[in-house]
């Protein structure tokens, strides 16, 4: 893969309407952006751990350079 993917997350903290932490993992590659995954949890510690794990899984998949095995 000649281009390095940009991976980031957007976090929505609980409020009066939604009691969960919600995190969206986004990817930008080759001029395209997409939401790759969503993580939801009620416990902040578990949420942060799960979100970091998911970002690392996506980074590992994309760093292998084989787009066909990634699922495009």
Biopython code that builds the backbone (N, CA, C, O; Angstrom):
import numpy as np
from Bio.PDB.StructureBuilder import StructureBuilder

atoms = [
    (1, "UNK", "N", (0.857, -1.165, 0.000)),
    (1, "UNK", "CA", (0.000, 0.000, 0.000)),
    (1, "UNK", "C", (0.903, 1.228, 0.000)),
    (1, "UNK", "O", (1.789, 1.349, 0.846)),
    (2, "UNK", "N", (0.688, 2.118, -0.924)),
    (2, "UNK", "CA", (1.552, 3.278, -1.033)),
    (2, "UNK", "C", (1.123, 4.422, -0.134)),
    (2, "UNK", "O", (1.937, 5.285, 0.196)),
    (3, "UNK", "N", (-0.108, 4.444, 0.259)),
    (3, "UNK", "CA", (-0.616, 5.534, 1.085)),
    (3, "UNK", "C", (-0.878, 5.036, 2.502)),
    (3, "UNK", "O", (-1.368, 3.925, 2.702)),
    (4, "UNK", "N", (-0.546, 5.874, 3.479)),
    (4, "UNK", "CA", (-0.778, 5.519, 4.874)),
    (4, "UNK", "C", (-2.196, 5.924, 5.272)),
    (4, "UNK", "O", (-2.589, 7.074, 5.074)),
    (5, "UNK", "N", (-2.963, 4.991, 5.829)),
    (5, "UNK", "CA", (-4.328, 5.342, 6.245)),
    (5, "UNK", "C", (-4.323, 6.242, 7.470)),
    (5, "UNK", "O", (-3.461, 6.119, 8.340)),
    (6, "UNK", "N", (-5.271, 7.127, 7.530)),
    (6, "UNK", "CA", (-5.472, 7.986, 8.693)),
    (6, "UNK", "C", (-6.643, 7.400, 9.474)),
    (6, "UNK", "O", (-7.740, 7.258, 8.933)),
    (7, "UNK", "N", (-6.418, 7.056, 10.750)),
    (7, "UNK", "CA", (-7.446, 6.430, 11.577)),
    (7, "UNK", "C", (-7.670, 7.299, 12.801)),
    (7, "UNK", "O", (-6.716, 7.698, 13.468)),
    (8, "UNK", "N", (-8.935, 7.594, 13.099)),
    (8, "UNK", "CA", (-9.249, 8.394, 14.276)),
    (8, "UNK", "C", (-10.580, 7.945, 14.849)),
    (8, "UNK", "O", (-11.325, 7.193, 14.219)),
    (9, "UNK", "N", (-10.867, 8.419, 16.059)),
    (9, "UNK", "CA", (-12.144, 8.067, 16.684)),
    (9, "UNK", "C", (-12.846, 9.326, 17.167)),
    (9, "UNK", "O", (-12.212, 10.319, 17.525)),
    (10, "UNK", "N", (-14.150, 9.258, 17.166)),
    (10, "UNK", "CA", (-15.004, 10.320, 17.688)),
    (10, "UNK", "C", (-15.768, 9.724, 18.862)),
    (10, "UNK", "O", (-16.394, 8.673, 18.729)),
    (11, "UNK", "N", (-15.717, 10.394, 20.011)),
    (11, "UNK", "CA", (-16.335, 9.870, 21.227)),
    (11, "UNK", "C", (-17.491, 10.769, 21.650)),
    (11, "UNK", "O", (-17.368, 11.993, 21.693)),
    (12, "UNK", "N", (-18.613, 10.131, 21.959)),
    (12, "UNK", "CA", (-19.774, 10.831, 22.505)),
    (12, "UNK", "C", (-19.969, 10.317, 23.921)),
    (12, "UNK", "O", (-20.192, 9.125, 24.131)),
    (13, "UNK", "N", (-19.885, 11.214, 24.884)),
    (13, "UNK", "CA", (-20.013, 10.821, 26.284)),
    (13, "UNK", "C", (-21.484, 10.764, 26.685)),
    (13, "UNK", "O", (-22.329, 11.388, 26.044)),
    (14, "UNK", "N", (-21.792, 10.015, 27.745)),
    (14, "UNK", "CA", (-23.188, 9.897, 28.186)),
    (14, "UNK", "C", (-23.780, 11.256, 28.572)),
    (14, "UNK", "O", (-23.078, 12.150, 29.044)),
    (15, "UNK", "N", (-25.074, 11.378, 28.358)),
    (15, "UNK", "CA", (-25.800, 12.568, 28.795)),
    (15, "UNK", "C", (-27.215, 12.140, 29.182)),
    (15, "UNK", "O", (-27.477, 10.949, 29.345)),
    (16, "UNK", "N", (-28.104, 13.076, 29.325)),
    (16, "UNK", "CA", (-29.453, 12.741, 29.782)),
    (16, "UNK", "C", (-30.253, 11.945, 28.744)),
    (16, "UNK", "O", (-31.233, 11.290, 29.097)),
    (17, "UNK", "N", (-29.849, 11.993, 27.479)),
    (17, "UNK", "CA", (-30.571, 11.262, 26.437)),
    (17, "UNK", "C", (-30.011, 9.863, 26.188)),
    (17, "UNK", "O", (-30.747, 8.951, 25.810)),
    (18, "UNK", "N", (-28.720, 9.700, 26.400)),
    (18, "UNK", "CA", (-28.059, 8.426, 26.111)),
    (18, "UNK", "C", (-27.090, 8.116, 27.243)),
    (18, "UNK", "O", (-26.189, 8.907, 27.519)),
    (19, "UNK", "N", (-27.264, 6.983, 27.896)),
    (19, "UNK", "CA", (-26.456, 6.655, 29.072)),
    (19, "UNK", "C", (-25.160, 5.930, 28.730)),
    (19, "UNK", "O", (-24.428, 5.529, 29.635)),
    (20, "UNK", "N", (-24.859, 5.752, 27.445)),
    (20, "UNK", "CA", (-23.690, 4.989, 27.034)),
    (20, "UNK", "C", (-22.604, 5.890, 26.465)),
    (20, "UNK", "O", (-22.866, 6.986, 25.969)),
    (21, "UNK", "N", (-21.367, 5.388, 26.554)),
    (21, "UNK", "CA", (-20.256, 5.966, 25.808)),
    (21, "UNK", "C", (-20.324, 5.366, 24.406)),
    (21, "UNK", "O", (-20.447, 4.152, 24.247)),
    (22, "UNK", "N", (-20.245, 6.218, 23.404)),
    (22, "UNK", "CA", (-20.299, 5.760, 22.020)),
    (22, "UNK", "C", (-19.052, 6.278, 21.317)),
    (22, "UNK", "O", (-18.748, 7.469, 21.372)),
    (23, "UNK", "N", (-18.340, 5.383, 20.663)),
    (23, "UNK", "CA", (-17.145, 5.762, 19.915)),
    (23, "UNK", "C", (-17.231, 5.260, 18.488)),
    (23, "UNK", "O", (-17.532, 4.089, 18.254)),
    (24, "UNK", "N", (-16.972, 6.131, 17.543)),
    (24, "UNK", "CA", (-16.941, 5.753, 16.134)),
    (24, "UNK", "C", (-15.495, 5.766, 15.670)),
    (24, "UNK", "O", (-14.774, 6.736, 15.906)),
    (25, "UNK", "N", (-15.071, 4.703, 15.016)),
    (25, "UNK", "CA", (-13.721, 4.612, 14.467)),
    (25, "UNK", "C", (-13.817, 4.925, 12.978)),
    (25, "UNK", "O", (-14.530, 4.250, 12.235)),
    (26, "UNK", "N", (-13.092, 5.957, 12.553)),
    (26, "UNK", "CA", (-13.117, 6.416, 11.167)),
    (26, "UNK", "C", (-11.781, 6.140, 10.496)),
    (26, "UNK", "O", (-10.733, 6.142, 11.143)),
    (27, "UNK", "N", (-11.832, 5.903, 9.184)),
    (27, "UNK", "CA", (-10.637, 5.651, 8.387)),
    (27, "UNK", "C", (-10.687, 6.547, 7.158)),
    (27, "UNK", "O", (-11.740, 6.738, 6.549)),
    (28, "UNK", "N", (-9.524, 7.094, 6.807)),
    (28, "UNK", "CA", (-9.378, 7.822, 5.544)),
    (28, "UNK", "C", (-8.229, 7.187, 4.780)),
    (28, "UNK", "O", (-7.122, 7.047, 5.300)),
    (29, "UNK", "N", (-8.506, 6.803, 3.538)),
    (29, "UNK", "CA", (-7.495, 6.158, 2.707)),
    (29, "UNK", "C", (-7.818, 6.431, 1.246)),
    (29, "UNK", "O", (-8.961, 6.280, 0.815)),
    (30, "UNK", "N", (-6.826, 6.827, 0.503)),
    (30, "UNK", "CA", (-6.957, 7.047, -0.941)),
    (30, "UNK", "C", (-8.087, 8.019, -1.273)),
    (30, "UNK", "O", (-8.814, 7.828, -2.248)),
    (31, "UNK", "N", (-8.229, 9.063, -0.457)),
    (31, "UNK", "CA", (-9.230, 10.081, -0.719)),
    (31, "UNK", "C", (-10.642, 9.725, -0.295)),
    (31, "UNK", "O", (-11.576, 10.478, -0.565)),
    (32, "UNK", "N", (-10.811, 8.595, 0.360)),
    (32, "UNK", "CA", (-12.132, 8.164, 0.818)),
    (32, "UNK", "C", (-12.148, 8.084, 2.336)),
    (32, "UNK", "O", (-11.156, 7.699, 2.955)),
    (33, "UNK", "N", (-13.279, 8.448, 2.936)),
    (33, "UNK", "CA", (-13.472, 8.344, 4.389)),
    (33, "UNK", "C", (-14.672, 7.459, 4.664)),
    (33, "UNK", "O", (-15.673, 7.506, 3.950)),
    (34, "UNK", "N", (-14.559, 6.652, 5.709)),
    (34, "UNK", "CA", (-15.693, 5.833, 6.104)),
    (34, "UNK", "C", (-15.614, 5.502, 7.585)),
    (34, "UNK", "O", (-14.538, 5.468, 8.183)),
    (35, "UNK", "N", (-16.798, 5.257, 8.165)),
    (35, "UNK", "CA", (-16.856, 4.806, 9.557)),
    (35, "UNK", "C", (-16.660, 3.304, 9.532)),
    (35, "UNK", "O", (-17.457, 2.573, 8.944)),
    (36, "UNK", "N", (-15.606, 2.850, 10.166)),
    (36, "UNK", "CA", (-15.257, 1.434, 10.130)),
    (36, "UNK", "C", (-15.958, 0.631, 11.220)),
    (36, "UNK", "O", (-16.360, -0.509, 10.990)),
    (37, "UNK", "N", (-16.103, 1.214, 12.393)),
    (37, "UNK", "CA", (-16.699, 0.459, 13.488)),
    (37, "UNK", "C", (-17.266, 1.414, 14.524)),
    (37, "UNK", "O", (-16.913, 2.593, 14.565)),
    (38, "UNK", "N", (-18.152, 0.885, 15.363)),
    (38, "UNK", "CA", (-18.733, 1.634, 16.470)),
    (38, "UNK", "C", (-18.585, 0.805, 17.733)),
    (38, "UNK", "O", (-18.867, -0.393, 17.736)),
    (39, "UNK", "N", (-18.139, 1.451, 18.811)),
    (39, "UNK", "CA", (-17.966, 0.793, 20.106)),
    (39, "UNK", "C", (-18.905, 1.472, 21.096)),
    (39, "UNK", "O", (-18.960, 2.700, 21.162)),
    (40, "UNK", "N", (-19.648, 0.668, 21.870)),
    (40, "UNK", "CA", (-20.602, 1.196, 22.847)),
    (40, "UNK", "C", (-20.390, 0.473, 24.169)),
    (40, "UNK", "O", (-20.257, -0.750, 24.196)),
    (41, "UNK", "N", (-20.358, 1.230, 25.273)),
    (41, "UNK", "CA", (-20.226, 0.629, 26.603)),
    (41, "UNK", "C", (-20.745, 1.612, 27.641)),
    (41, "UNK", "O", (-20.754, 2.822, 27.410)),
    (42, "UNK", "N", (-21.177, 1.090, 28.786)),
    (42, "UNK", "CA", (-21.654, 1.956, 29.863)),
    (42, "UNK", "C", (-20.539, 2.314, 30.839)),
    (42, "UNK", "O", (-20.646, 3.302, 31.565)),
    (43, "UNK", "N", (-19.474, 1.523, 30.864)),
    (43, "UNK", "CA", (-18.362, 1.760, 31.777)),
    (43, "UNK", "C", (-17.235, 2.467, 31.031)),
    (43, "UNK", "O", (-16.787, 1.986, 29.990)),
    (44, "UNK", "N", (-16.776, 3.591, 31.547)),
    (44, "UNK", "CA", (-15.771, 4.388, 30.846)),
    (44, "UNK", "C", (-14.456, 3.638, 30.668)),
    (44, "UNK", "O", (-13.844, 3.717, 29.602)),
    (45, "UNK", "N", (-14.012, 2.913, 31.689)),
    (45, "UNK", "CA", (-12.744, 2.185, 31.598)),
    (45, "UNK", "C", (-12.811, 1.108, 30.519)),
    (45, "UNK", "O", (-11.909, 1.000, 29.689)),
    (46, "UNK", "N", (-13.877, 0.316, 30.531)),
    (46, "UNK", "CA", (-14.040, -0.715, 29.501)),
    (46, "UNK", "C", (-14.185, -0.101, 28.119)),
    (46, "UNK", "O", (-13.648, -0.624, 27.142)),
    (47, "UNK", "N", (-14.904, 1.001, 28.036)),
    (47, "UNK", "CA", (-15.099, 1.676, 26.755)),
    (47, "UNK", "C", (-13.765, 2.132, 26.170)),
    (47, "UNK", "O", (-13.484, 1.887, 24.997)),
    (48, "UNK", "N", (-12.945, 2.792, 26.981)),
    (48, "UNK", "CA", (-11.652, 3.283, 26.497)),
    (48, "UNK", "C", (-10.757, 2.134, 26.049)),
    (48, "UNK", "O", (-10.070, 2.239, 25.034)),
    (49, "UNK", "N", (-10.764, 1.033, 26.808)),
    (49, "UNK", "CA", (-9.960, -0.135, 26.446)),
    (49, "UNK", "C", (-10.451, -0.741, 25.132)),
    (49, "UNK", "O", (-9.650, -1.031, 24.243)),
    (50, "UNK", "N", (-11.757, -0.930, 25.010)),
    (50, "UNK", "CA", (-12.323, -1.533, 23.802)),
    (50, "UNK", "C", (-12.111, -0.653, 22.570)),
    (50, "UNK", "O", (-11.842, -1.159, 21.481)),
    (51, "UNK", "N", (-12.232, 0.654, 22.744)),
    (51, "UNK", "CA", (-12.025, 1.571, 21.621)),
    (51, "UNK", "C", (-10.571, 1.522, 21.156)),
    (51, "UNK", "O", (-10.304, 1.473, 19.955)),
    (52, "UNK", "N", (-9.631, 1.535, 22.105)),
    (52, "UNK", "CA", (-8.209, 1.445, 21.750)),
    (52, "UNK", "C", (-7.901, 0.116, 21.060)),
    (52, "UNK", "O", (-7.147, 0.082, 20.088)),
    (53, "UNK", "N", (-8.480, -0.977, 21.557)),
    (53, "UNK", "CA", (-8.276, -2.285, 20.930)),
    (53, "UNK", "C", (-8.788, -2.289, 19.495)),
    (53, "UNK", "O", (-8.128, -2.819, 18.601)),
    (54, "UNK", "N", (-9.948, -1.707, 19.272)),
    (54, "UNK", "CA", (-10.527, -1.708, 17.932)),
    (54, "UNK", "C", (-9.701, -0.862, 16.968)),
    (54, "UNK", "O", (-9.513, -1.246, 15.814)),
    (55, "UNK", "N", (-9.211, 0.277, 17.426)),
    (55, "UNK", "CA", (-8.346, 1.113, 16.583)),
    (55, "UNK", "C", (-7.083, 0.338, 16.218)),
    (55, "UNK", "O", (-6.645, 0.378, 15.068)),
    (56, "UNK", "N", (-6.492, -0.368, 17.186)),
    (56, "UNK", "CA", (-5.279, -1.146, 16.920)),
    (56, "UNK", "C", (-5.540, -2.297, 15.955)),
    (56, "UNK", "O", (-4.702, -2.584, 15.100)),
    (57, "UNK", "N", (-6.684, -2.956, 16.080)),
    (57, "UNK", "CA", (-7.028, -4.036, 15.148)),
    (57, "UNK", "C", (-7.117, -3.498, 13.726)),
    (57, "UNK", "O", (-6.600, -4.113, 12.793)),
    (58, "UNK", "N", (-7.766, -2.363, 13.560)),
    (58, "UNK", "CA", (-7.910, -1.774, 12.226)),
    (58, "UNK", "C", (-6.557, -1.332, 11.686)),
    (58, "UNK", "O", (-6.269, -1.534, 10.506)),
    (59, "UNK", "N", (-5.716, -0.728, 12.537)),
    (59, "UNK", "CA", (-4.367, -0.343, 12.105)),
    (59, "UNK", "C", (-3.577, -1.552, 11.644)),
    (59, "UNK", "O", (-2.902, -1.499, 10.616)),
    (60, "UNK", "N", (-3.655, -2.649, 12.399)),
    (60, "UNK", "CA", (-2.930, -3.866, 12.025)),
    (60, "UNK", "C", (-3.414, -4.414, 10.689)),
    (60, "UNK", "O", (-2.604, -4.800, 9.846)),
    (61, "UNK", "N", (-4.725, -4.451, 10.492)),
    (61, "UNK", "CA", (-5.268, -4.955, 9.232)),
    (61, "UNK", "C", (-4.816, -4.108, 8.049)),
    (61, "UNK", "O", (-4.433, -4.643, 7.008)),
    (62, "UNK", "N", (-4.860, -2.795, 8.207)),
    (62, "UNK", "CA", (-4.492, -1.908, 7.102)),
    (62, "UNK", "C", (-2.989, -1.857, 6.874)),
    (62, "UNK", "O", (-2.549, -1.605, 5.752)),
    (63, "UNK", "N", (-2.188, -2.090, 7.914)),
    (63, "UNK", "CA", (-0.735, -1.999, 7.764)),
    (63, "UNK", "C", (-0.157, -3.187, 7.012)),
    (63, "UNK", "O", (0.974, -3.114, 6.532)),
    (64, "UNK", "N", (-0.906, -4.280, 6.897)),
    (64, "UNK", "CA", (-0.414, -5.454, 6.176)),
    (64, "UNK", "C", (-0.339, -5.202, 4.675)),
    (64, "UNK", "O", (0.370, -5.912, 3.962)),
    (65, "UNK", "N", (-1.059, -4.206, 4.196)),
    (65, "UNK", "CA", (-0.946, -3.803, 2.801)),
    (65, "UNK", "C", (-1.725, -4.651, 1.819)),
    (65, "UNK", "O", (-1.649, -4.413, 0.613)),
    (66, "UNK", "N", (-2.465, -5.624, 2.293)),
    (66, "UNK", "CA", (-3.235, -6.476, 1.396)),
    (66, "UNK", "C", (-4.707, -6.079, 1.474)),
    (66, "UNK", "O", (-5.454, -6.593, 2.307)),
    (67, "UNK", "N", (-5.110, -5.171, 0.612)),
    (67, "UNK", "CA", (-6.468, -4.640, 0.649)),
    (67, "UNK", "C", (-7.498, -5.730, 0.371)),
    (67, "UNK", "O", (-8.599, -5.679, 0.919)),
    (68, "UNK", "N", (-7.173, -6.707, -0.458)),
    (68, "UNK", "CA", (-8.137, -7.759, -0.781)),
    (68, "UNK", "C", (-8.519, -8.569, 0.446)),
    (68, "UNK", "O", (-9.671, -8.984, 0.572)),
    (69, "UNK", "N", (-7.584, -8.801, 1.347)),
    (69, "UNK", "CA", (-7.890, -9.546, 2.565)),
    (69, "UNK", "C", (-8.592, -8.688, 3.601)),
    (69, "UNK", "O", (-9.161, -9.218, 4.555)),
    (70, "UNK", "N", (-8.564, -7.379, 3.434)),
    (70, "UNK", "CA", (-9.215, -6.493, 4.395)),
    (70, "UNK", "C", (-10.718, -6.450, 4.184)),
    (70, "UNK", "O", (-11.464, -6.225, 5.137)),
    (71, "UNK", "N", (-11.171, -6.655, 2.978)),
    (71, "UNK", "CA", (-12.605, -6.713, 2.743)),
    (71, "UNK", "C", (-13.162, -5.597, 1.878)),
    (71, "UNK", "O", (-14.362, -5.326, 1.924)),
    (72, "UNK", "N", (-12.334, -4.956, 1.106)),
    (72, "UNK", "CA", (-12.823, -3.887, 0.237)),
    (72, "UNK", "C", (-13.565, -4.464, -0.940)),
    (72, "UNK", "O", (-14.054, -3.717, -1.787)),
]
sb = StructureBuilder()
sb.init_structure("model")
sb.init_model(0)
sb.init_chain("A")
sb.init_seg("    ")
for serial, (resi, resn, name, xyz) in enumerate(atoms, 1):
    if name == "N":
        sb.init_residue(resn, " ", resi, " ")
    sb.init_atom(name, np.array(xyz, "f"), 0.0, 1.0, " ", f" {name:<3s}", serial, name[0])
structure = sb.get_structure()
